[in-house]
């Protein structure tokens, strides 16, 4: 860092920490989604390090959070700092209301993953905080009962289908694979890994046209539909419940199970693996790449303080502390899997490995509607109202209409 930049940074920090004994306490308004017991210790650490500043935290819900944030942007009454789910970022970036942090985060870029979640047109509108993905969970006890090698999870579509079929044959209330259906913001994350891994796309790279109607996506949907023969069709919470009760052999799920399994099913023998690829010599182990991004707003009352708080929360030790407390996400920190915490927890470590081949959603301003269109069409196929080819074709048409509107 040059001497001039050091002086500038020092001046900004001096202002932030309220240099001078007579400075009154100032407030940073922070909207976020974690339970208070998860995030409050981090905010207390920031306040201790930055005397003169108080963080006013408000907890949002995933059910109404986007609506509240959108209303705040429209009214100009925005928080200083806000946590945003990555699939909501495209719409907010297109609004022009997010602070541009491009020039201020260059030093952070080598140490964090997930910049594609908050960057469009070379401009960066946030800092990646924690990341979330999905992996394959499998029941080792049911594997053994079905005559499968419980130390070797399925690596390809064929192996996944065969394992699910073998477990399904155990009968009773045991099912092979958990097929997702009937839930917004979830089905997409379960189907698209198979499509991405097979070489499928949603939009063209320049986001100007739909690119969904392809043999790769049809083949992936046909495979996903085939899993119904050896499984159960239900919502995420019901699939997770069946898995924890030992009634489901395999499912694609998230890191939140690391927290609930020890509490709800402490004796469950299970493993975690990468999402299977189409074949040993074709495709890759794709999954959904999402995350939580920290953003500021151009209308914020304390823009510099918001930025400093974001940098503080994104520090490796702080992101790791949040991930350890929440047990549903992993730090955006590059190399987080080498930390002692993850070396001692190989199943959670694998979730970080899955990030290496996970795929983010397109940063198109109409993304939320695009996601809904894909889920609608896939669900039509799941309930045999359309063939896989028809569902993919109709999704292509709907995506094209949304692209044209923007």
C-alpha positions as a Markdown table, in Angstrom:
| # | Residue | x | y | z |
|---|---|---|---|---|
| 1 | Unk | 0.0 | 0.0 | 0.0 |
| 2 | Unk | 1.4 | 3.4 | -0.9 |
| 3 | Unk | 2.2 | 6.1 | 1.8 |
| 4 | Unk | -0.7 | 8.2 | 0.5 |
| 5 | Unk | -3.2 | 5.4 | 0.7 |
| 6 | Unk | -2.0 | 4.5 | 4.2 |
| 7 | Unk | -2.5 | 8.1 | 5.3 |
| 8 | Unk | -6.0 | 8.1 | 3.8 |
| 9 | Unk | -6.9 | 4.8 | 5.4 |
| 10 | Unk | -5.6 | 6.1 | 8.7 |
| 11 | Unk | -7.7 | 9.2 | 8.5 |
| 12 | Unk | -10.8 | 7.2 | 7.7 |
| 13 | Unk | -10.1 | 4.9 | 10.5 |
| 14 | Unk | -9.5 | 7.8 | 12.9 |
| 15 | Unk | -12.9 | 9.2 | 11.9 |
| 16 | Unk | -14.6 | 5.9 | 12.3 |
| 17 | Unk | -13.3 | 5.1 | 15.8 |
| 18 | Unk | -14.3 | 8.6 | 16.9 |
| 19 | Unk | -10.8 | 10.2 | 17.5 |
| 20 | Unk | -11.1 | 12.7 | 20.3 |
| 21 | Unk | -12.6 | 12.3 | 23.8 |
| 22 | Unk | -15.8 | 14.4 | 23.1 |
| 23 | Unk | -17.1 | 12.4 | 20.2 |
| 24 | Unk | -20.6 | 11.1 | 20.8 |
| 25 | Unk | -21.5 | 7.5 | 20.1 |
| 26 | Unk | -22.8 | 7.0 | 16.6 |
| 27 | Unk | -25.0 | 4.2 | 15.3 |
| 28 | Unk | -24.6 | 1.8 | 12.4 |
| 29 | Unk | -27.9 | 0.2 | 11.3 |
| 30 | Unk | -27.3 | -3.4 | 10.3 |
| 31 | Unk | -30.1 | -5.7 | 8.9 |
| 32 | Unk | -29.3 | -9.4 | 8.8 |
| 33 | Unk | -30.9 | -12.8 | 9.0 |
| 34 | Unk | -29.1 | -14.8 | 11.7 |
| 35 | Unk | -30.4 | -15.4 | 15.2 |
| 36 | Unk | -29.1 | -12.8 | 17.7 |
| 37 | Unk | -27.0 | -15.4 | 19.6 |
| 38 | Unk | -25.1 | -16.2 | 16.4 |
| 39 | Unk | -24.2 | -12.7 | 15.3 |
| 40 | Unk | -24.2 | -10.6 | 18.4 |
| 41 | Unk | -20.8 | -11.7 | 19.7 |
| 42 | Unk | -19.3 | -10.5 | 16.4 |
| 43 | Unk | -21.0 | -7.2 | 16.6 |
| 44 | Unk | -19.7 | -6.8 | 20.2 |
| 45 | Unk | -16.2 | -7.5 | 18.9 |
| 46 | Unk | -16.6 | -4.7 | 16.3 |
| 47 | Unk | -17.8 | -2.2 | 18.9 |
| 48 | Unk | -14.9 | -3.1 | 21.2 |
| 49 | Unk | -12.4 | -2.6 | 18.4 |
| 50 | Unk | -14.2 | 0.7 | 17.3 |
| 51 | Unk | -15.1 | 2.7 | 20.3 |
| 52 | Unk | -17.6 | 5.4 | 19.6 |
| 53 | Unk | -19.7 | 3.2 | 17.4 |
| 54 | Unk | -22.8 | 1.1 | 18.2 |
| 55 | Unk | -24.3 | -1.4 | 15.9 |
| 56 | Unk | -28.1 | -1.4 | 15.8 |
| 57 | Unk | -29.0 | -4.9 | 14.6 |
| 58 | Unk | -32.3 | -5.9 | 13.2 |
| 59 | Unk | -33.1 | -9.5 | 12.4 |
| 60 | Unk | -34.9 | -10.2 | 9.1 |
| 61 | Unk | -36.7 | -13.3 | 8.0 |
| 62 | Unk | -36.3 | -15.2 | 4.8 |
| 63 | Unk | -40.0 | -15.2 | 4.3 |
| 64 | Unk | -40.4 | -11.3 | 4.3 |
| 65 | Unk | -36.8 | -10.1 | 4.1 |
| 66 | Unk | -36.7 | -9.3 | 0.4 |
| 67 | Unk | -40.0 | -7.4 | 0.5 |
| 68 | Unk | -38.7 | -5.3 | 3.4 |
| 69 | Unk | -35.4 | -4.6 | 1.7 |
| 70 | Unk | -37.1 | -3.7 | -1.6 |
| 71 | Unk | -39.5 | -1.3 | 0.3 |
| 72 | Unk | -36.6 | 0.3 | 2.1 |
| 73 | Unk | -34.7 | 0.9 | -1.2 |
| 74 | Unk | -37.9 | 2.4 | -2.8 |
| 75 | Unk | -38.4 | 4.8 | 0.1 |
| 76 | Unk | -34.7 | 5.7 | 0.6 |
| 77 | Unk | -34.9 | 4.7 | 4.3 |
| 78 | Unk | -32.2 | 2.1 | 4.1 |
| 79 | Unk | -30.0 | 0.5 | 6.7 |
| 80 | Unk | -26.3 | 1.2 | 6.6 |
| 81 | Unk | -25.3 | -2.4 | 6.1 |
| 82 | Unk | -27.4 | -5.3 | 5.0 |
| 83 | Unk | -27.0 | -9.0 | 4.5 |
| 84 | Unk | -28.4 | -10.2 | 1.1 |
| 85 | Unk | -29.0 | -13.7 | -0.2 |
| 86 | Unk | -27.1 | -14.1 | -3.4 |
| 87 | Unk | -30.1 | -14.9 | -5.6 |
| 88 | Unk | -31.6 | -11.5 | -4.6 |
| 89 | Unk | -28.4 | -9.7 | -5.6 |
| 90 | Unk | -29.1 | -9.3 | -9.4 |
| 91 | Unk | -32.3 | -7.3 | -8.8 |
| 92 | Unk | -30.7 | -5.1 | -6.2 |
| 93 | Unk | -27.5 | -4.5 | -8.3 |
| 94 | Unk | -29.7 | -3.5 | -11.3 |
| 95 | Unk | -31.5 | -1.0 | -9.1 |
| 96 | Unk | -28.5 | 1.2 | -8.9 |
| 97 | Unk | -29.0 | 1.7 | -5.2 |
| 98 | Unk | -26.1 | -0.4 | -3.9 |
| 99 | Unk | -22.9 | 1.2 | -2.9 |
| 100 | Unk | -20.0 | 0.7 | -5.4 |
| 101 | Unk | -17.1 | -0.9 | -3.4 |
| 102 | Unk | -15.0 | -1.8 | -6.4 |
| 103 | Unk | -12.0 | 0.4 | -5.6 |
| 104 | Unk | -12.0 | -0.5 | -1.9 |
| 105 | Unk | -12.0 | -4.3 | -2.0 |
| 106 | Unk | -9.1 | -5.1 | -4.3 |
| 107 | Unk | -7.0 | -6.2 | -1.4 |
| 108 | Unk | -9.7 | -8.7 | -0.3 |
| 109 | Unk | -10.3 | -10.4 | -3.6 |
| 110 | Unk | -7.5 | -13.0 | -3.4 |
| 111 | Unk | -8.6 | -14.1 | 0.0 |
| 112 | Unk | -12.4 | -14.5 | -0.5 |
| 113 | Unk | -14.4 | -16.6 | -2.9 |
| 114 | Unk | -17.9 | -15.7 | -4.2 |
| 115 | Unk | -17.1 | -12.3 | -5.9 |
| 116 | Unk | -19.2 | -13.4 | -8.9 |
| 117 | Unk | -22.2 | -13.2 | -6.6 |
| 118 | Unk | -21.8 | -9.4 | -6.2 |
| 119 | Unk | -20.1 | -8.2 | -9.3 |
| 120 | Unk | -21.7 | -7.1 | -12.6 |
| 121 | Unk | -20.0 | -5.3 | -15.5 |
| 122 | Unk | -16.7 | -5.1 | -13.5 |
| 123 | Unk | -18.3 | -3.2 | -10.6 |
| 124 | Unk | -18.4 | -4.9 | -7.2 |
| 125 | Unk | -21.4 | -4.1 | -5.0 |
| 126 | Unk | -20.7 | -6.1 | -1.9 |
| 127 | Unk | -18.4 | -8.4 | 0.1 |
| 128 | Unk | -18.9 | -12.2 | 0.2 |
| 129 | Unk | -19.4 | -13.2 | 3.8 |
| 130 | Unk | -20.4 | -16.9 | 4.0 |
| 131 | Unk | -21.2 | -19.5 | 1.3 |
| 132 | Unk | -23.8 | -22.2 | 1.0 |
| 133 | Unk | -24.0 | -25.2 | -1.3 |
| 134 | Unk | -25.5 | -28.7 | -1.4 |
| 135 | Unk | -23.9 | -32.1 | -1.3 |
| 136 | Unk | -25.0 | -35.8 | -1.3 |
| 137 | Unk | -25.8 | -37.2 | 2.1 |
| 138 | Unk | -26.1 | -41.0 | 2.4 |
| 139 | Unk | -27.1 | -43.5 | 5.1 |
| 140 | Unk | -24.2 | -45.9 | 5.8 |
| 141 | Unk | -26.5 | -48.4 | 7.7 |
| 142 | Unk | -29.0 | -48.6 | 4.8 |
| 143 | Unk | -26.1 | -49.0 | 2.4 |
| 144 | Unk | -24.8 | -52.0 | 4.4 |
| 145 | Unk | -28.3 | -53.6 | 4.6 |
| 146 | Unk | -28.7 | -53.2 | 0.9 |
| 147 | Unk | -25.4 | -55.0 | 0.2 |
| 148 | Unk | -23.6 | -51.8 | -0.8 |
| 149 | Unk | -20.2 | -50.6 | 0.2 |
| 150 | Unk | -20.9 | -48.0 | 2.9 |
| 151 | Unk | -17.4 | -46.6 | 2.5 |
| 152 | Unk | -17.9 | -45.7 | -1.2 |
| 153 | Unk | -20.7 | -43.2 | -2.0 |
| 154 | Unk | -22.1 | -42.9 | -5.5 |
| 155 | Unk | -19.9 | -40.9 | -7.8 |
| 156 | Unk | -22.0 | -41.1 | -11.1 |
| 157 | Unk | -25.6 | -40.9 | -12.1 |
| 158 | Unk | -25.7 | -44.6 | -12.7 |
| 159 | Unk | -24.2 | -45.4 | -9.3 |
| 160 | Unk | -26.7 | -43.1 | -7.6 |
| 161 | Unk | -29.6 | -44.7 | -9.4 |
| 162 | Unk | -28.4 | -48.2 | -8.6 |
| 163 | Unk | -27.8 | -47.4 | -5.0 |
| 164 | Unk | -31.2 | -45.8 | -4.6 |
| 165 | Unk | -32.9 | -48.8 | -6.3 |
| 166 | Unk | -31.0 | -51.3 | -4.0 |
| 167 | Unk | -32.1 | -49.4 | -0.9 |
| 168 | Unk | -35.7 | -49.1 | -2.1 |
| 169 | Unk | -35.8 | -52.9 | -2.3 |
| 170 | Unk | -35.4 | -53.1 | 1.4 |
| 171 | Unk | -39.1 | -52.3 | 1.6 |
| 172 | Unk | -41.2 | -51.2 | 4.5 |
| 173 | Unk | -41.0 | -47.5 | 5.0 |
| 174 | Unk | -37.4 | -47.2 | 3.6 |
| 175 | Unk | -37.0 | -45.2 | 0.5 |
| 176 | Unk | -33.9 | -44.8 | -1.8 |
| 177 | Unk | -33.5 | -41.2 | -2.8 |
| 178 | Unk | -35.2 | -38.0 | -1.8 |
| 179 | Unk | -36.7 | -36.1 | -4.8 |
| 180 | Unk | -37.4 | -32.5 | -4.1 |
| 181 | Unk | -40.8 | -31.0 | -5.0 |
| 182 | Unk | -43.4 | -28.5 | -3.9 |
| 183 | Unk | -41.2 | -25.8 | -2.5 |
| 184 | Unk | -40.0 | -22.5 | -3.9 |
| 185 | Unk | -36.3 | -21.5 | -3.8 |
| 186 | Unk | -35.4 | -25.2 | -3.2 |
| 187 | Unk | -36.3 | -27.3 | -6.2 |
| 188 | Unk | -34.0 | -25.3 | -8.4 |
| 189 | Unk | -31.0 | -26.0 | -6.2 |
| 190 | Unk | -31.7 | -29.8 | -6.4 |
| 191 | Unk | -32.3 | -30.2 | -10.1 |
| 192 | Unk | -29.8 | -27.7 | -11.6 |
| 193 | Unk | -26.7 | -29.4 | -10.3 |
| 194 | Unk | -27.5 | -32.4 | -12.5 |
| 195 | Unk | -28.0 | -30.0 | -15.5 |
| 196 | Unk | -24.9 | -28.0 | -14.8 |
| 197 | Unk | -22.8 | -31.1 | -14.3 |
| 198 | Unk | -24.1 | -32.4 | -17.6 |
| 199 | Unk | -23.0 | -29.3 | -19.5 |
| 200 | Unk | -26.3 | -27.5 | -19.4 |
| 201 | Unk | -26.9 | -23.7 | -19.1 |
| 202 | Unk | -29.7 | -21.3 | -18.2 |
| 203 | Unk | -28.6 | -18.1 | -20.1 |
| 204 | Unk | -25.9 | -17.3 | -22.5 |
| 205 | Unk | -22.7 | -16.0 | -20.9 |
| 206 | Unk | -23.5 | -12.4 | -21.8 |
| 207 | Unk | -27.0 | -12.8 | -20.2 |
| 208 | Unk | -28.7 | -11.6 | -23.4 |
| 209 | Unk | -30.5 | -14.8 | -24.4 |
| 210 | Unk | -32.0 | -18.0 | -22.9 |
| 211 | Unk | -29.9 | -21.1 | -23.3 |
| 212 | Unk | -32.0 | -23.7 | -21.4 |
| 213 | Unk | -33.5 | -25.8 | -24.2 |
| 214 | Unk | -30.6 | -28.2 | -24.8 |
| 215 | Unk | -30.1 | -32.0 | -24.9 |
| 216 | Unk | -28.0 | -31.7 | -21.8 |
| 217 | Unk | -30.8 | -30.2 | -19.7 |
| 218 | Unk | -33.4 | -32.6 | -21.1 |
| 219 | Unk | -31.2 | -35.5 | -20.3 |
| 220 | Unk | -30.6 | -34.2 | -16.7 |
| 221 | Unk | -34.3 | -33.7 | -16.1 |
| 222 | Unk | -35.0 | -37.2 | -17.4 |
| 223 | Unk | -32.5 | -38.6 | -15.0 |
| 224 | Unk | -34.0 | -36.6 | -12.1 |
| 225 | Unk | -37.4 | -37.9 | -13.0 |
| 226 | Unk | -36.1 | -41.5 | -13.0 |
| 227 | Unk | -35.1 | -41.2 | -9.4 |
| 228 | Unk | -38.8 | -41.1 | -8.4 |
| 229 | Unk | -39.0 | -44.9 | -9.0 |
| 230 | Unk | -36.6 | -45.5 | -6.2 |
| 231 | Unk | -37.5 | -42.7 | -3.7 |
| 232 | Unk | -39.9 | -40.3 | -2.1 |
| 233 | Unk | -41.2 | -37.0 | -3.4 |
| 234 | Unk | -41.5 | -34.3 | -0.8 |
| 235 | Unk | -40.3 | -30.9 | 0.6 |
| 236 | Unk | -36.9 | -30.3 | 2.0 |
| 237 | Unk | -37.9 | -30.6 | 5.7 |
| 238 | Unk | -39.7 | -33.8 | 5.1 |
| 239 | Unk | -36.8 | -35.3 | 3.2 |
| 240 | Unk | -34.4 | -34.3 | 6.0 |
| 241 | Unk | -36.7 | -35.7 | 8.6 |
| 242 | Unk | -36.9 | -39.1 | 6.8 |
| 243 | Unk | -33.1 | -39.1 | 6.4 |
| 244 | Unk | -32.5 | -38.5 | 10.1 |
| 245 | Unk | -35.1 | -41.1 | 11.0 |
| 246 | Unk | -33.1 | -43.7 | 9.0 |
| 247 | Unk | -35.9 | -44.1 | 6.4 |
| 248 | Unk | -34.1 | -42.4 | 3.4 |
| 249 | Unk | -30.9 | -43.7 | 1.8 |
| 250 | Unk | -29.7 | -40.7 | -0.1 |
| 251 | Unk | -30.6 | -37.0 | -0.5 |
| 252 | Unk | -29.0 | -33.8 | -1.7 |
| 253 | Unk | -29.1 | -31.5 | 1.2 |
| 254 | Unk | -27.2 | -28.7 | 3.0 |
| 255 | Unk | -24.9 | -28.1 | 5.9 |
| 256 | Unk | -27.7 | -27.4 | 8.3 |
| 257 | Unk | -27.9 | -31.2 | 8.8 |
| 258 | Unk | -24.6 | -31.0 | 10.6 |
| 259 | Unk | -26.4 | -29.1 | 13.4 |
| 260 | Unk | -29.6 | -31.1 | 13.5 |
| 261 | Unk | -28.4 | -34.7 | 13.1 |
| 262 | Unk | -26.4 | -34.7 | 16.5 |
| 263 | Unk | -29.5 | -33.3 | 18.2 |
| 264 | Unk | -32.2 | -35.3 | 16.4 |
| 265 | Unk | -30.4 | -38.5 | 15.5 |
| 266 | Unk | -27.1 | -38.8 | 17.4 |
| 267 | Unk | -26.7 | -42.5 | 16.4 |
| 268 | Unk | -27.2 | -42.0 | 12.7 |
| 269 | Unk | -24.3 | -43.4 | 10.6 |
| 270 | Unk | -24.0 | -41.2 | 7.6 |
| 271 | Unk | -21.6 | -39.8 | 5.1 |
| 272 | Unk | -21.3 | -36.8 | 2.8 |
| 273 | Unk | -20.0 | -36.8 | -0.8 |
| 274 | Unk | -19.9 | -34.6 | -3.9 |
| 275 | Unk | -23.0 | -34.5 | -6.0 |
| 276 | Unk | -22.6 | -37.3 | -8.6 |
| 277 | Unk | -21.4 | -36.4 | -12.1 |
| 278 | Unk | -23.1 | -37.8 | -15.2 |
| 279 | Unk | -20.4 | -40.4 | -15.8 |
| 280 | Unk | -16.8 | -41.1 | -14.9 |
| 281 | Unk | -15.6 | -39.8 | -18.2 |
| 282 | Unk | -18.2 | -37.0 | -18.7 |
| 283 | Unk | -19.3 | -33.9 | -16.8 |
| 284 | Unk | -18.4 | -32.8 | -13.3 |
| 285 | Unk | -19.7 | -32.8 | -9.7 |
| 286 | Unk | -21.7 | -29.7 | -9.9 |
| 287 | Unk | -23.8 | -28.1 | -7.2 |
| 288 | Unk | -25.5 | -24.8 | -6.5 |
| 289 | Unk | -23.2 | -22.0 | -5.3 |
| 290 | Unk | -25.0 | -19.4 | -3.1 |
| 291 | Unk | -24.0 | -17.2 | -0.3 |
| 292 | Unk | -24.7 | -14.3 | 1.9 |
| 293 | Unk | -23.3 | -10.9 | 0.7 |
| 294 | Unk | -22.8 | -7.8 | 2.8 |
| 295 | Unk | -23.8 | -4.6 | 1.0 |
| 296 | Unk | -24.1 | -0.9 | 1.6 |
| 297 | Unk | -26.5 | 1.5 | 0.0 |
| 298 | Unk | -25.8 | 4.8 | -1.8 |
| 299 | Unk | -28.4 | 6.4 | 0.5 |
| 300 | Unk | -26.9 | 5.1 | 3.7 |
| 301 | Unk | -26.3 | 7.6 | 6.5 |
| 302 | Unk | -23.0 | 5.9 | 7.6 |
| 303 | Unk | -21.5 | 4.5 | 4.4 |
| 304 | Unk | -17.9 | 4.4 | 5.6 |
| 305 | Unk | -18.8 | 2.8 | 8.9 |
| 306 | Unk | -20.9 | 0.2 | 7.0 |
| 307 | Unk | -18.0 | -0.7 | 4.8 |
| 308 | Unk | -15.7 | -1.1 | 7.8 |
| 309 | Unk | -18.2 | -3.3 | 9.6 |
| 310 | Unk | -18.5 | -5.4 | 6.4 |
| 311 | Unk | -14.7 | -5.9 | 6.2 |
| 312 | Unk | -14.7 | -6.8 | 9.9 |
| 313 | Unk | -17.4 | -9.4 | 9.6 |
| 314 | Unk | -15.7 | -10.9 | 6.5 |
| 315 | Unk | -12.4 | -11.5 | 8.4 |
| 316 | Unk | -11.5 | -15.2 | 8.3 |
| 317 | Unk | -11.8 | -15.6 | 12.1 |
| 318 | Unk | -15.2 | -13.9 | 12.2 |
| 319 | Unk | -16.7 | -15.6 | 9.2 |
| 320 | Unk | -15.5 | -18.9 | 10.6 |
| 321 | Unk | -17.0 | -18.1 | 14.0 |
| 322 | Unk | -20.4 | -17.4 | 12.4 |
| 323 | Unk | -20.2 | -20.6 | 10.4 |
| 324 | Unk | -19.3 | -22.6 | 13.5 |
| 325 | Unk | -22.2 | -21.1 | 15.4 |
| 326 | Unk | -24.8 | -21.4 | 12.7 |
| 327 | Unk | -23.6 | -24.8 | 11.2 |
| 328 | Unk | -25.5 | -24.2 | 8.0 |
| 329 | Unk | -22.9 | -22.2 | 5.9 |
| 330 | Unk | -19.1 | -22.1 | 5.4 |
| 331 | Unk | -16.8 | -19.0 | 5.4 |
| 332 | Unk | -16.2 | -17.3 | 2.0 |
| 333 | Unk | -12.5 | -17.4 | 3.0 |
| 334 | Unk | -10.3 | -19.1 | 0.5 |
| 335 | Unk | -8.5 | -22.0 | 2.1 |
| 336 | Unk | -11.0 | -22.2 | 5.0 |
| 337 | Unk | -11.0 | -26.0 | 4.7 |
| 338 | Unk | -7.4 | -26.0 | 6.0 |
| 339 | Unk | -8.3 | -24.5 | 9.3 |
| 340 | Unk | -8.2 | -26.8 | 12.3 |
| 341 | Unk | -11.9 | -26.6 | 12.7 |
| 342 | Unk | -12.6 | -28.1 | 9.3 |
| 343 | Unk | -9.6 | -30.6 | 9.4 |
| 344 | Unk | -11.3 | -32.0 | 12.5 |
| 345 | Unk | -14.7 | -32.2 | 10.7 |
| 346 | Unk | -14.2 | -33.9 | 7.3 |
| 347 | Unk | -17.9 | -33.9 | 6.5 |
| 348 | Unk | -18.1 | -30.1 | 6.8 |
| 349 | Unk | -14.7 | -29.9 | 5.0 |
| 350 | Unk | -16.3 | -31.6 | 2.0 |
| 351 | Unk | -18.9 | -28.9 | 1.7 |
| 352 | Unk | -16.1 | -26.5 | 1.1 |
| 353 | Unk | -14.6 | -28.9 | -1.5 |
| 354 | Unk | -18.0 | -28.8 | -3.2 |
| 355 | Unk | -17.7 | -25.1 | -3.7 |
| 356 | Unk | -14.9 | -25.8 | -6.1 |
| 357 | Unk | -17.3 | -27.2 | -8.7 |
| 358 | Unk | -20.5 | -25.3 | -7.6 |
| 359 | Unk | -22.2 | -23.0 | -10.0 |
| 360 | Unk | -23.7 | -19.5 | -9.2 |
| 361 | Unk | -26.9 | -18.3 | -10.7 |
| 362 | Unk | -26.8 | -15.7 | -13.5 |
| 363 | Unk | -26.6 | -12.1 | -12.4 |
| 364 | Unk | -29.7 | -11.1 | -14.4 |
| 365 | Unk | -32.1 | -8.6 | -12.8 |
| 366 | Unk | -35.0 | -10.9 | -13.6 |
| 367 | Unk | -33.4 | -13.8 | -11.9 |
| 368 | Unk | -36.0 | -14.4 | -9.1 |
| 369 | Unk | -38.7 | -14.7 | -11.8 |
| 370 | Unk | -36.4 | -16.9 | -13.9 |
| 371 | Unk | -35.9 | -19.3 | -11.0 |
| 372 | Unk | -39.6 | -19.5 | -10.4 |
| 373 | Unk | -40.2 | -20.3 | -14.1 |
| 374 | Unk | -37.6 | -23.2 | -14.1 |
| 375 | Unk | -39.1 | -24.6 | -10.9 |
| 376 | Unk | -42.7 | -24.4 | -12.2 |
| 377 | Unk | -41.7 | -26.4 | -15.4 |
| 378 | Unk | -39.6 | -29.0 | -13.5 |
| 379 | Unk | -42.5 | -29.5 | -11.1 |
| 380 | Unk | -44.9 | -30.0 | -14.0 |
| 381 | Unk | -42.6 | -32.8 | -15.2 |
| 382 | Unk | -42.3 | -34.3 | -11.7 |
| 383 | Unk | -46.1 | -34.7 | -11.6 |
| 384 | Unk | -46.2 | -36.1 | -15.1 |
| 385 | Unk | -48.1 | -33.2 | -16.5 |
| 386 | Unk | -45.3 | -32.6 | -19.1 |
| 387 | Unk | -42.5 | -34.7 | -20.5 |
| 388 | Unk | -39.0 | -33.6 | -19.7 |
| 389 | Unk | -38.5 | -32.2 | -23.2 |
| 390 | Unk | -41.8 | -30.2 | -23.0 |
| 391 | Unk | -40.9 | -28.8 | -19.6 |
| 392 | Unk | -37.4 | -27.7 | -20.8 |
| 393 | Unk | -38.8 | -26.2 | -24.0 |
| 394 | Unk | -41.5 | -24.3 | -22.0 |
| 395 | Unk | -38.9 | -23.1 | -19.5 |
| 396 | Unk | -36.8 | -21.8 | -22.5 |
| 397 | Unk | -39.8 | -19.8 | -23.8 |
| 398 | Unk | -40.5 | -18.3 | -20.4 |
| 399 | Unk | -36.9 | -17.4 | -19.8 |
| 400 | Unk | -36.7 | -15.8 | -23.3 |
| 401 | Unk | -39.7 | -13.7 | -22.5 |
| 402 | Unk | -38.1 | -12.5 | -19.2 |
| 403 | Unk | -34.8 | -11.6 | -21.0 |
| 404 | Unk | -36.8 | -9.7 | -23.6 |
| 405 | Unk | -38.5 | -7.6 | -20.9 |
| 406 | Unk | -35.2 | -6.4 | -19.5 |
